[in-house]
Amino acid sequence: MENIERIKLALAKADCKAMLISSTVNRLFATGFPSSAGMLLVTESKAWFFTDFRYIEAAKTAVSEHAEVILITKQEPYTAKLNEAFAENGVSEAGFEDGAVTYAEYKDWSEKLTAELRPNQKFLEILRAAKSESDLAKMKTAQRVAEKSFEEILPIISTDITEKQLAAELICRMLQNGADDVSFPPIVVSAERSSLPHGVPGDRKIEKGFLTIDFGVKLNGWCSDTTRTLCIGRPSDEMIKVYETVLHAQEAGIAAARVGIPGEDIDNAARTVIEEAGFGDYFGHGFGHGIGLEVHESPRAAPGVRDIIPSGTVISAEPGIYLPGKFGVRIEDVLYITETGCENITNLPKKLTVL
């Protein structure tokens, strides 16, 4: 529940002294309590968690130490109970998640709430970008589950199974090994289809050439994200060159990753390696993105991103080269960046594996 205290401290330094949190992911971030319905109101000194009868008993157990738990009914809906809290605590304005609230919700709230609503999505994005030590420990656990599952499917990879079958087997292993869910549907693409950065596993059998597998789990709300590119059969000299270029680009980006620099600087360190090797036109996405309670969140390490990397951020390191109609290579690790350095929390080897 430490994140509610972080929100309170941040509000004390912000222009807006109250924050209305309505999205599932940010309620989870603040309270650690998973629920499909609810709202959280936080001020500098107090917090309230509003929910209906389905979650009220569990919320009183999980949340009441750090937030007052209030029951919502048809007769006393969210807006009515929020107005009571506003009035009792002198709240005249409240920030809200403008990136998560629909126009219909905003219009309804604006008409019914007594406090003025102020867009403040960035407030929570900034807080979530910096992971605590306990957050990191949970992310490492998720990472280990995903890696164990990946290693377990290596012996079954062959040209006798389809991309879709391999993806299904990977999902099955991740759930068997303790994952609550996948953080995204696995990408499993082989041969010339490996040039599709977000290719969908197909019904055709895996073919000789590169095999790209991008996968992740969700465990206790936290996500992992990893990509490995393998080779089925002997790689050509061109394939080896491309693979080694991507690996060197990733190493350059990791070496550049540190607190206090713009995200684009990290991206540029990796992109320069790929451009100098003559493949600049074939690296069309950013070097990395934030990972946490969502598999894609702030901050980003990509061209044009001037946002500064904060201490405690967790980002992916995933350069790639994609040659249309031929093959593609992506290698992805996860980095934890602090004032003292950059820790790679991915344990899988990166030397080209030939099956």
NUSE-873482 format. One line per 3 residues: for each residue x, y, z of C-alpha. Coordinates in nm, 4 decimals. Each point is the difference from the previous one (the first is absolute). Layout:
X:Y:Z ~ ...
***
This chain:
0.0000:0.0000:0.0000 ~ 0.3064:0.2214:-0.0083 ~ -0.1143:0.1496:-0.3309
-0.2932:0.1812:0.1645 ~ 0.2558:0.1703:0.2218 ~ 0.2078:0.0857:-0.3071
-0.3074:0.1563:-0.1609 ~ -0.0684:0.2070:0.3126 ~ 0.3573:0.1298:0.0084
-0.0096:0.0848:-0.3708 ~ -0.3308:0.1848:0.0393 ~ 0.1553:0.2143:0.2711
0.2421:0.1318:-0.2637 ~ -0.2521:0.0209:-0.2854 ~ -0.2301:0.2820:-0.1114
-0.3031:-0.2267:0.0365 ~ -0.0432:-0.1304:0.3558 ~ -0.2345:-0.2930:-0.0716
0.0035:-0.2881:-0.2485 ~ -0.2956:-0.2074:-0.1152 ~ 0.1193:-0.3440:-0.1162
-0.2477:-0.2046:-0.2002 ~ 0.1918:-0.2334:-0.2330 ~ 0.0520:-0.3623:0.0985
0.3769:0.0133:-0.0427 ~ 0.0516:0.3171:0.2028 ~ -0.2289:-0.1197:0.2797
0.2169:-0.3103:0.0119 ~ 0.3150:0.2130:-0.0004 ~ -0.1242:0.2100:0.2904
-0.1547:-0.2692:0.2185 ~ 0.1361:-0.3343:-0.1125 ~ -0.3633:-0.1144:0.0020
-0.1335:-0.1455:-0.3285 ~ -0.3631:0.0828:-0.0784 ~ -0.2007:0.0596:-0.3145
-0.1997:0.2797:0.1624 ~ 0.0904:0.2848:0.2306 ~ 0.1407:0.3491:0.0376
0.2722:0.1413:0.2180 ~ 0.0179:0.3595:0.1202 ~ 0.3297:0.1154:0.1501
0.0887:0.3336:0.1575 ~ 0.3158:0.1124:0.1781 ~ -0.1263:-0.1427:0.3279
-0.2639:-0.2648:-0.0696 ~ -0.1253:-0.2630:-0.2444 ~ -0.3400:-0.1528:-0.0705
-0.0755:-0.3209:-0.1916 ~ -0.3514:-0.0221:-0.1448 ~ -0.1386:-0.3322:-0.1251
-0.3181:-0.2051:-0.0235 ~ -0.1245:-0.3026:0.1956 ~ 0.2033:-0.2451:-0.2116
0.3312:0.1289:0.1384 ~ -0.0917:0.1760:0.3235 ~ 0.0942:-0.2831:0.2367
0.3310:-0.0755:-0.1732 ~ 0.0804:0.3713:-0.0250 ~ -0.0497:0.0507:0.3736
0.2589:-0.2679:0.0602 ~ 0.2486:0.1086:-0.2686 ~ -0.0335:0.3776:-0.0112
-0.1435:0.1382:0.3261 ~ 0.3373:0.0506:0.1699 ~ 0.0891:0.2765:-0.2479
-0.3365:0.1104:-0.1404 ~ -0.3513:0.0359:0.1342 ~ -0.2190:-0.2588:-0.1765
-0.3425:0.1250:-0.1071 ~ -0.2891:-0.2026:-0.1413 ~ -0.1609:0.1171:-0.3249
-0.3660:-0.0811:-0.0693 ~ -0.2559:0.0825:-0.2663 ~ -0.1519:0.2527:0.2394
0.3385:0.1512:0.0930 ~ 0.2217:-0.0271:-0.3109 ~ 0.3634:0.1005:-0.0408
-0.0754:0.3645:-0.0737 ~ -0.2116:0.0396:0.3158 ~ 0.2593:-0.1573:0.2270
0.2813:0.1937:-0.1648 ~ -0.1868:0.3248:0.0583 ~ -0.0319:-0.0871:0.3700
0.3765:-0.0522:0.0213 ~ 0.0621:0.3230:-0.1924 ~ -0.2234:0.2000:0.2345
0.1338:-0.1497:0.3226 ~ 0.3626:0.0619:-0.1006 ~ -0.0188:0.3285:-0.1897
0.0898:-0.1486:-0.3381 ~ -0.0832:0.2531:-0.2714 ~ 0.1922:-0.1626:-0.2861
0.1294:-0.3476:-0.0795 ~ 0.2298:-0.1403:-0.2627 ~ -0.1280:-0.2858:-0.2120
0.1381:-0.2523:-0.2511 ~ -0.0840:0.1733:-0.3250 ~ 0.1680:-0.2825:-0.1909
-0.2314:-0.2611:0.1516 ~ -0.3339:0.1783:0.0459 ~ -0.2469:-0.0009:-0.2880
-0.1636:0.3189:-0.1198 ~ -0.3363:-0.1288:0.1239 ~ 0.1428:-0.0607:0.3478
0.1682:0.3403:0.0057 ~ -0.3212:0.1743:-0.1034 ~ -0.2007:-0.1834:0.2663
0.2530:0.0726:0.2730 ~ 0.0304:0.3654:-0.0988 ~ -0.3746:0.0421:0.0366
-0.0328:-0.1850:0.3317 ~ 0.3233:0.0557:0.1935 ~ 0.0454:0.3126:0.2096
0.3794:0.0054:-0.0441 ~ 0.1495:0.1301:-0.3240 ~ 0.1681:-0.2742:-0.2034
0.3538:0.0610:-0.1255 ~ 0.1764:-0.2275:-0.2526 ~ 0.2994:-0.1550:0.1766
0.0917:-0.3297:-0.1683 ~ 0.3711:0.0821:0.0121 ~ -0.0080:0.0180:0.3800
-0.0488:-0.3752:0.0324 ~ 0.2161:-0.0884:-0.3000 ~ 0.2957:0.1726:0.1626
-0.0536:-0.1819:0.3298 ~ -0.0410:-0.3372:-0.1683 ~ 0.3175:0.0481:-0.2042
0.2111:-0.0318:0.3162 ~ -0.0241:-0.3514:0.1420 ~ 0.0684:-0.0769:0.3649
0.2214:-0.2869:0.1138 ~ -0.3113:-0.2054:0.0775 ~ -0.1395:0.0758:-0.3465
0.3280:-0.1144:-0.1545 ~ -0.0003:-0.3229:0.2006 ~ -0.3457:-0.0841:-0.1369
0.1090:0.0799:-0.3553 ~ 0.3039:-0.2248:0.0364 ~ -0.2252:-0.2827:0.1173
-0.2194:0.0452:-0.3079 ~ 0.3113:0.0059:-0.2186 ~ 0.1277:-0.3275:0.1451
-0.3343:-0.1720:-0.0660 ~ 0.0068:0.1115:-0.3637 ~ 0.3614:-0.1043:-0.0485
-0.0551:-0.3432:0.1528 ~ -0.2942:-0.0544:-0.2342 ~ 0.2030:0.1065:-0.3041
0.2808:-0.2397:0.0880 ~ -0.2526:-0.2829:0.0358 ~ -0.1305:0.0402:-0.3549
0.3422:-0.0008:-0.1681 ~ 0.0160:-0.3835:-0.0262 ~ -0.3348:-0.0176:-0.1814
0.0801:0.2587:-0.2685 ~ 0.0155:-0.1658:-0.3408 ~ -0.1298:0.0274:-0.3537
-0.2726:-0.2485:0.0955 ~ -0.2083:0.2462:0.2013 ~ -0.1713:0.3230:-0.0981
0.0661:0.3494:0.1294 ~ -0.3403:-0.0014:0.1658 ~ 0.0653:-0.3341:0.1696
0.3310:0.1251:0.1385 ~ -0.1674:0.3185:0.1275 ~ -0.2696:-0.2093:0.1689
0.2614:-0.2216:0.1613 ~ 0.1840:0.3058:0.1318 ~ -0.3193:0.1445:0.1478
-0.0767:-0.3336:0.1636 ~ 0.3474:-0.0224:0.1561 ~ -0.0195:0.3586:0.1305
-0.3321:-0.0691:0.1732 ~ 0.1240:-0.3333:0.1371 ~ 0.3076:0.1746:0.1400
-0.2095:0.2453:0.1997 ~ -0.0923:0.2910:-0.2263 ~ -0.3420:0.1574:0.0554
-0.0240:0.0818:-0.3697 ~ 0.2104:0.0965:-0.2993 ~ 0.0952:0.3673:-0.0184
-0.0772:-0.0119:-0.3750 ~ -0.0677:-0.2742:-0.2574 ~ 0.3374:-0.1557:-0.0906
0.1553:0.0867:-0.3340 ~ 0.1340:-0.3139:-0.1701 ~ 0.1090:0.0513:-0.3616
0.2471:-0.1974:-0.2110 ~ 0.1986:0.0283:-0.3233 ~ -0.1019:0.3042:-0.2098
-0.2860:0.0725:0.2438 ~ 0.2618:0.0891:0.2631 ~ 0.0228:0.3364:-0.1800
-0.3426:0.0851:0.1485 ~ 0.0745:0.1836:0.3287 ~ -0.3448:-0.0800:0.1400
-0.0848:-0.3014:-0.2118 ~ -0.2828:-0.2279:0.1136 ~ 0.0773:-0.3738:0.0314
-0.1403:-0.1875:-0.2990 ~ -0.1184:-0.3487:-0.0852 ~ 0.2996:-0.0808:-0.2166
0.2805:-0.2134:0.1355 ~ 0.3180:0.1625:0.1239 ~ 0.2505:0.0261:-0.2835
0.3775:0.0148:-0.0122 ~ 0.1534:0.3404:0.0613 ~ -0.0522:0.2459:0.2815
-0.2710:-0.0633:0.2588 ~ -0.0990:0.3029:0.2080 ~ -0.1822:-0.0566:0.3288
-0.1254:0.3029:0.1971 ~ -0.1717:-0.0919:0.3272 ~ -0.0877:0.1116:0.3506
-0.2022:-0.0873:0.3072 ~ -0.2133:0.1924:0.2452 ~ 0.0480:-0.0957:0.3643
-0.1528:0.1818:0.2964 ~ -0.0813:0.2814:-0.2397 ~ 0.3583:0.0432:-0.1254
0.1142:-0.0675:-0.3569 ~ 0.3052:-0.1503:-0.1645 ~ 0.1055:0.0383:-0.3644
0.2778:-0.1838:-0.1837 ~ 0.0910:-0.0819:-0.3597 ~ 0.2443:-0.2556:-0.1310
0.0807:-0.0781:-0.3627 ~ 0.1142:-0.3559:-0.0656 ~ 0.1148:-0.1668:-0.3212
-0.1416:-0.3232:-0.1375 ~ 0.2790:-0.1515:-0.2072 ~ 0.3327:0.1541:-0.0950
-0.0091:0.3815:-0.0342 ~ 0.1419:0.1772:-0.3040 ~ 0.2791:0.2560:0.0281
-0.2584:0.2769:-0.0507 ~ -0.2146:-0.1373:0.2804 ~ 0.2983:-0.0118:0.2348
0.0934:0.3583:-0.0897 ~ -0.3502:0.1271:0.0694 ~ -0.0247:-0.1901:0.3289
0.3355:0.1280:0.1225 ~ -0.0899:0.3551:-0.1032 ~ -0.3203:-0.0130:0.2052
0.1870:-0.1436:0.2971 ~ 0.2692:0.2692:-0.0164 ~ -0.2693:0.2661:-0.0323
-0.1739:-0.1316:0.3090 ~ 0.3275:-0.0020:0.1922 ~ 0.0638:0.3624:-0.1036
-0.3461:0.1056:0.1146 ~ 0.0390:-0.1791:0.3322 ~ 0.3378:0.1657:0.0532
-0.1582:0.3411:-0.0625 ~ -0.3007:-0.0556:0.2286 ~ 0.0220:0.2122:0.3129
-0.2003:0.2368:0.2145 ~ -0.0433:0.3618:-0.1054 ~ 0.0314:-0.0260:-0.3785
-0.2748:0.0249:-0.2626 ~ -0.1434:-0.3258:-0.1283 ~ 0.1094:0.0859:-0.3535
0.3668:-0.0038:0.1063 ~ -0.0236:-0.3685:0.0930 ~ -0.1756:-0.0746:-0.3264
0.2603:0.1914:-0.1983 ~ 0.2871:-0.2016:0.1487 ~ -0.1538:-0.3207:-0.1334
-0.1321:0.1498:-0.3233 ~ 0.3453:0.1294:-0.0964 ~ 0.1401:-0.3549:0.0050
-0.2761:-0.1215:-0.2324 ~ 0.0337:0.2982:-0.2341 ~ 0.3765:-0.0365:-0.0269
-0.0477:-0.3650:-0.0956 ~ -0.2248:0.1099:-0.2866 ~ -0.3343:-0.1107:0.1459
-0.1371:0.3318:0.1242 ~ -0.3072:-0.0176:-0.2237 ~ -0.0986:-0.3314:0.1558
-0.0233:0.1049:0.3664 ~ -0.3349:0.1756:0.0128 ~ -0.0980:-0.0087:0.3678
0.1540:0.1398:0.3166 ~ 0.2711:-0.1602:0.2095 ~ -0.2238:-0.0533:0.3009
-0.3079:0.0766:0.2052 ~ -0.0898:0.0040:0.3656 ~ -0.1270:-0.3239:0.1565
-0.1879:-0.0438:0.3260 ~ -0.3660:-0.0576:0.0748 ~ -0.0478:0.0379:-0.3760
0.2274:-0.1498:-0.2596 ~ 0.0259:0.3383:-0.1745 ~ 0.0199:0.3078:0.2229
0.2171:0.3063:0.0618 ~ 0.2795:0.0815:-0.0524 ~ 0.1115:-0.0778:-0.3560
0.3435:-0.0160:-0.1608 ~ -0.0822:0.0951:-0.3570 ~ 0.0764:0.2666:-0.2615
-0.1259:0.3440:0.0976 ~ -0.0712:-0.0911:0.3637 ~ 0.1476:0.2753:0.2161
-0.1511:-0.1240:0.3274 ~ 0.2746:-0.0633:0.2531 ~ 0.0585:-0.3530:0.1269
-0.0778:0.0005:0.3755 ~ 0.1703:-0.2094:0.2657 ~ -0.1740:-0.3328:0.0528
-0.1374:-0.0306:-0.3509 ~ -0.0367:-0.3385:-0.1699 ~ 0.0230:0.0007:-0.3791
0.0388:-0.2535:-0.2774 ~ 0.3136:-0.0156:-0.2141 ~ -0.1206:-0.1316:-0.3361
0.1666:0.1195:-0.3189 ~ -0.0763:-0.1912:-0.3167 ~ 0.0695:-0.0277:-0.3712
-0.2793:-0.1135:-0.2316 ~ 0.0745:-0.0774:-0.3651 ~ -0.3370:-0.0324:-0.1798
-0.0535:-0.3355:-0.1671 ~ 0.3272:-0.1396:0.1391 ~ 0.0251:-0.0091:0.3803
0.0112:0.2084:0.3142 ~ 0.1882:0.0048:0.3294 ~ -0.0990:0.1495:0.3354
0.1710:-0.0507:0.3362 ~ -0.1790:0.1337:0.3069 ~ 0.1093:0.0240:0.3633
-0.1397:0.1976:0.2937 ~ 0.2063:0.2668:0.1769 ~ -0.0304:0.1541:0.3470
0.1600:0.3440:0.0038 ~ 0.1035:0.1757:0.3234 ~ 0.2400:0.2670:0.1167
0.2657:-0.2672:0.0455 ~ -0.0268:-0.1591:-0.3424 ~ -0.1944:-0.2233:-0.2338
-0.0965:-0.3549:0.0999 ~ -0.1054:-0.2500:-0.2659 ~ -0.2632:-0.2176:0.1704
-0.0225:-0.2446:-0.2931 ~ 0.1966:-0.3226:0.0456 ~ -0.0458:-0.1748:-0.3347
0.3153:-0.0313:-0.2157 ~ 0.0288:0.2137:-0.3128 ~ 0.2512:-0.1941:-0.2049
-0.1761:-0.1184:-0.3157 ~ -0.1607:-0.3348:0.0728 ~ -0.0066:-0.2365:-0.2983
-0.2470:-0.2873:0.0172
***
